[in-house]
Structures are given as structure tokens and as C-alpha cells.
Amino acid sequence: MRRFHTGHLKNTANTNLLSWQGRLYALMEGAKPTRIDPDSLETIGETDLGVIPGAFSAHPHRVEARKCTYNFGLSYGVRTTLDIFSLPDAGDARLMAQLPLEKPVMLHDFAATQEHLVFFVSPLNLVLWRMLLAVRPFQRCFAFDPSDGAEIIVVPIDAPSRTVRFKTDAFMQFHFAGAFEAEGKIAIDYVRYEDATILYHLGDGLNLNMDADMAGKNGGCLHRAWIDPRAKTFTSSPLWEGSCEFPQTTYVDGHASTLLQTEVLDGDTLHTRITRIDAEGVARHHTLPKGCLCSEPVPAGTDTVTTLVFDSFAARSHLLLLDARSLEVQARIMLSQAIPLTFHGQWVPSEPGA
């Protein structure tokens, strides 16, 4: 409780990585970035990059056309603010905008195009007294209130003061795949949940079984939303009906595809898979053997997809390399130990442009 009041919450730095201007940072959404040595992985220390007043999300997004990476954070207090940052390839980090939110919420990710940053603010509200009392398990510190609706926030990168905000029916999301603009509208691919059931089901993970009991309880569905900022309208429909999470946009032969971590039930056993959905909505899968659990798919250039796999029978992990087109195995890099399932990762070429 004392740490919450003083703003010095434990920084686990275990959710994602950011490589920026030759420096490497470990991220978790409830704290500031932690700089680490890219060679030894030793901790250098927490930093505010000169501009971060509160926290820094674990989901920065780079816009190649602007040679800039964007991110956000939440500052909780008497008034909760959405803090938006730009991290150019050259130059200092900048606080672009601070937008007030109606309530303290959980906000995990956002989408970026060449012109706009888009936030879906779901009504997953922080129950302040539970957080102050450090009530466990963690998920009990949040309450999903569909009567609040979901707020759509569209921030023009070149003119944040012209931000557009409006409400739509309540839904939940954690991760975005990609976004683009066409004829004045914004298309956003994301994994959608109708409510926050998945958060309460996952809990602290102690009662999670990868078997038939888990099948269908994920509930995440790949959607495409269309937003018209001028008309303040929002529509969303499925791109693929399978249960999924951890979406990533990749390009195969110049065409955008979506990579996903998915699951399939075989008898009473739930298998994890890496799935690629092409531009026509056709799915291709790589299904892991019984007892093997994969983490998020991470594109490594244009030809390879990587994922960390935990083999529960061997009690070891390996890095699996798949062909980006066929999802056939290219290689397995065996590790000497078991590594718990990870959240997110980044591939950084050893040579610029590689």
C-alpha cells in the first residue's frame, strides 16, 4: 500500500522489450521503462526518458514512414490521464499529449497508422479501494461495467489538440494486430472479447489447465473495426472465427497477413498453434504436439516466424523457427532449461535493414 501511495510500485520489467536509438529497455505497463545491457542483459536502471510522468505501456508501436515510435502510459491520481509519447529515431522523446479519462481503467495496447493513434478504452475500471488494500487475486481489483460503454479516442499525430472522442457499445480487447486508413476511415485489426470473462478465468494462472476445460473459454476473436472520425461511428466484424490471441501483422510476398497464437481441441487435449490469416481470410496452421505450449509469434524479417515453446514432458524449452509462408519448421534451437511462457518479444536485426 505504501508503494502505491508513493508511486513506487514494483517494476517487474517482464512484459515486452523496446529497442530505441541503440538502447534496450524492458517494459511493463505499470511502471517506467528499465534500461538493460543488450549484451549481458544486466539491469542498468529505471528511466523516465525525460518525459514520462507516470507509467509507460509495454506496447510501443513504430511508424516506419515517420521514423518514429509511439507509446502511451496512464497516470493515476485525482484525475486519470492518458499520456501519449513520441520516440523519434533521432532526437529526444516527447510528451505529445495528456488526455483526461472519465475513470481509472486498465488500458493495455493501442493502434497506430501514419496519421493517427487510436485507443479503445474498455470499461474495465480500477476498483481503487481493492488496489489500495492490495486485495488478491489481482483480477479482483478490476470491474467490467458495460453500462459505461467503450470510448474510442482518435489522436491526429500532427495535431493532438484535434483529438476525436466518442462512445460505442462495451467490449474488451488486449492486443492490436495492425491498422491502415482508406477514404477517410481507419481500419483496425484486433482481438475482441465481449466482456472481461477471460481476465477472471485466467486469474493468477494457478487454476489454469490446458485441457478440454479450457476450450472455448478464451473467447478472443480476430475482428476488423472501421472508424469514421468525422461521423464518429464505429463498426466491427470478425475476420476469423477461431479462438486466438497475441496478433501480429507481418508481410508475406508484399501482402499483409496476421499471425496469431491459437488453440484447437483434439479429443480431450487442447493444442496450441501458430496461425497465419492471409489477406483473403484463409488460415494456415502449425499445430504443436501434445504437451507443448507456444508463446506469441514474432516475425523475424520477412521469411521467418519465431515462437518460444515449452515442452512440458521434457521440462525444457526451445525456440521454434517457422517458414513465414508455409509455417513449416525451419529449425529448433534447443535450450538447456525450462522457460515459462512469455508475453511478448521483439526481433531486432544485427545489421540495420537486414
Residue pairs with C-beta under 8 A, 6 or more apart in sequence:
1 132
1 133
1 134
3 9
3 10
4 131
4 132
4 134
5 132
7 54
9 30
9 31
10 31
11 28
11 30
11 31
11 32
11 34
11 46
12 28
12 31
13 26
13 27
13 28
13 31
13 33
13 34
13 36
13 43
14 26
14 28
14 343
15 27
15 28
15 29
15 58
15 343
15 344
16 26
16 27
16 28
16 58
16 59
16 60
16 343
16 344
16 345
16 346
17 24
17 25
17 26
17 27
17 344
17 345
17 346
18 24
18 25
18 27
18 33
18 60
18 69
18 71
18 346
19 25
19 38
19 346
19 348
20 69
20 87
21 87
21 89
21 90
23 35
23 38
24 35
24 36
24 37
24 38
25 33
25 34
25 35
25 36
25 47
26 33
26 34
26 35
26 36
27 33
27 34
27 56
27 57
27 58
27 60
28 58
29 55
29 56
29 57
29 58
29 59
29 73
29 74
29 108
30 55
31 46
31 55
31 56
32 46
32 47
32 48
32 49
32 52
32 55
32 56
33 46
33 47
33 49
33 52
33 56
34 43
34 44
34 45
34 46
34 47
35 43
35 44
35 45
35 46
35 47
36 42
36 43
36 44
37 43
37 44
49 56
49 85
49 87
49 93
50 92
50 93
51 85
51 92
51 93
51 94
51 95
52 73
52 83
52 85
52 93
52 95
53 73
53 75
53 83
53 95
53 98
54 73
54 74
54 75
54 76
54 81
54 83
55 73
55 74
55 75
56 71
56 73
56 85
57 71
57 72
57 73
57 107
57 108
57 109
57 110
58 108
58 343
58 344
59 71
59 108
59 109
59 110
59 175
59 176
59 344
60 69
60 70
60 71
60 87
61 69
61 70
61 71
61 110
61 111
61 112
62 68
62 69
62 70
62 112
63 69
63 70
63 112
63 113
63 114
63 157
65 114
66 114
66 157
67 88
67 89
67 90
68 86
68 87
68 88
68 89
69 86
69 87
69 88
69 89
70 84
70 85
70 86
70 87
70 96
70 112
70 117
70 157
71 84
71 85
71 87
72 82
72 83
72 84
72 85
72 107
72 110
72 117
72 119
73 83
73 85
74 80
74 81
74 82
74 83
74 101
74 104
74 105
74 107
75 81
75 83
75 98
76 104
76 126
79 100
80 100
80 101
80 103
80 104
80 105
81 98
81 99
81 100
81 101
82 97
82 98
82 99
82 100
82 101
82 107
82 119
82 121
82 153
83 95
83 97
83 98
84 95
84 96
84 97
84 98
84 99
84 117
84 155
84 160
85 93
85 94
85 95
85 96
86 93
86 94
86 96
86 157
87 93
87 94
88 94
96 155
96 157
96 160
97 155
97 160
97 161
97 163
99 153
99 155
99 163
101 121
101 151
102 148
102 151
103 123
103 125
103 126
103 148
104 125
104 126
104 128
105 121
105 122
105 123
105 124
105 125
105 126
106 122
106 124
106 126
106 142
107 119
107 121
107 122
108 173
108 174
108 175
109 173
109 174
109 175
109 176
110 117
110 118
110 119
110 120
110 176
111 117
111 118
111 176
111 178
111 179
111 188
111 190
112 118
112 179
113 179
113 180
113 181
113 186
114 157
114 181
115 156
115 157
115 158
115 181
116 154
116 155
116 156
116 157
116 181
116 186
116 229
117 154
117 155
117 157
118 152
118 153
118 154
118 155
118 179
118 186
118 188
118 227
119 151
119 152
119 153
119 155
120 150
120 151
120 152
120 171
120 173
120 190
120 225
121 150
121 151
121 152
121 153
122 144
122 150
122 170
122 171
122 172
122 173
122 196
123 144
123 145
123 146
123 147
123 148
123 149
123 150
123 170
124 142
124 143
124 144
124 172
124 196
124 199
125 142
125 143
125 144
125 145
125 148
126 141
126 142
127 140
127 141
127 142
127 143
130 140
130 141
131 141
135 141
136 204
137 203
137 204
138 204
139 199
139 200
139 202
139 203
139 204
142 196
142 199
144 170
144 172
144 195
144 196
144 199
145 170
146 169
146 170
146 195
147 170
148 170
149 167
149 168
149 169
149 170
150 167
150 168
150 169
150 170
150 171
151 165
151 166
151 167
151 168
152 164
152 165
152 166
152 167
152 168
152 227
152 234
153 163
153 164
153 165
154 163
154 164
154 165
154 186
154 227
154 229
155 163
156 162
156 163
164 229
164 232
166 232
166 234
168 234
170 195
171 192
171 193
171 194
171 195
171 236
172 192
172 193
172 194
172 195
172 196
172 198
172 199
173 190
173 191
173 192
173 193
174 191
174 193
174 220
174 245
175 190
175 191
175 245
175 246
175 247
176 188
176 189
176 190
176 247
177 189
177 190
177 191
177 222
177 247
177 248
177 249
177 258
178 188
178 189
178 249
178 256
178 258
179 186
179 187
179 188
179 189
180 186
180 187
181 187
184 228
184 229
184 230
185 226
185 227
185 228
186 226
186 227
186 229
187 224
187 225
187 226
187 227
188 224
188 225
188 227
189 222
189 223
189 224
189 225
189 239
189 247
189 249
189 258
190 222
190 223
190 225
190 247
191 220
191 221
191 222
191 223
191 244
191 245
191 246
191 247
191 260
192 220
192 221
192 222
192 223
192 236
193 219
193 220
193 221
194 219
197 217
197 219
198 217
198 218
198 219
198 220
201 208
201 217
202 208
208 214
210 270
210 272
210 293
211 268
211 269
211 270
212 265
212 268
212 269
212 270
214 263
214 270
215 243
215 263
215 265
215 270
216 243
218 243
218 244
218 245
218 263
219 243
220 243
220 244
220 245
221 238
221 240
221 241
221 242
221 243
221 244
222 238
222 239
222 240
222 242
222 244
222 247
222 258
222 260
222 277
223 236
223 237
223 238
223 239
224 236
224 237
224 239
225 234
225 235
225 236
226 234
226 235
226 236
227 233
227 234
239 258
239 277
239 281
240 260
240 277
240 281
240 283
242 260
242 262
242 275
242 283
243 262
243 263
244 260
244 261
244 262
244 263
244 275
245 260
245 261
246 260
246 261
246 295
246 296
246 297
246 344
247 258
247 259
247 260
248 258
248 259
248 260
248 296
248 297
248 298
248 299
249 256
249 257
249 258
249 259
250 256
250 257
250 258
250 259
250 276
250 299
250 302
250 305
250 324
251 257
251 302
252 276
252 278
252 302
252 324
252 325
253 325
255 278
255 279
256 279
257 276
257 277
257 278
257 279
258 276
258 277
259 274
259 275
259 276
259 297
259 299
259 305
260 274
260 275
260 276
260 277
260 297
261 272
261 273
261 274
261 275
261 294
261 295
261 296
261 297
261 307
262 272
262 273
262 274
262 275
262 285
263 270
263 271
263 272
263 273
264 270
264 271
264 273
264 285
264 287
265 271
266 290
269 290
271 287
271 288
271 289
271 290
272 287
272 288
272 292
272 293
272 294
273 285
273 286
273 287
273 288
273 294
274 285
274 286
274 294
274 297
274 305
274 307
274 322
274 327
275 283
275 284
275 285
275 286
276 283
276 284
276 285
276 305
276 324
276 327
277 283
278 284
284 326
284 327
285 327
286 322
286 327
286 328
286 329
288 294
288 309
291 311
291 312
291 313
292 309
292 310
292 311
292 312
293 309
293 310
293 312
293 341
294 307
294 308
294 309
294 320
295 307
295 308
295 309
295 310
295 341
295 342
295 343
295 345
296 307
296 342
296 343
296 344
296 345
297 305
297 306
297 307
298 305
298 306
298 307
298 345
298 346
298 347
299 305
299 306
299 324
299 347
300 306
300 321
300 347
301 347
301 349
301 354
302 324
303 323
303 324
303 325
304 321
304 322
304 323
304 324
304 330
305 321
305 322
305 323
305 324
305 327
306 319
306 320
306 321
306 322
306 345
306 347
307 319
307 320
307 322
308 317
308 318
308 319
308 320
308 339
308 341
308 342
308 345
309 317
309 318
309 319
309 320
310 316
310 317
310 338
310 339
310 340
310 341
311 317
311 318
315 338
316 334
316 335
316 336
316 337
316 338
317 335
317 337
317 338
317 339
318 332
318 333
318 334
318 335
319 332
319 333
319 335
320 329
320 332
321 329
321 330
321 331
321 332
321 333
322 328
322 329
322 330
323 329
323 330
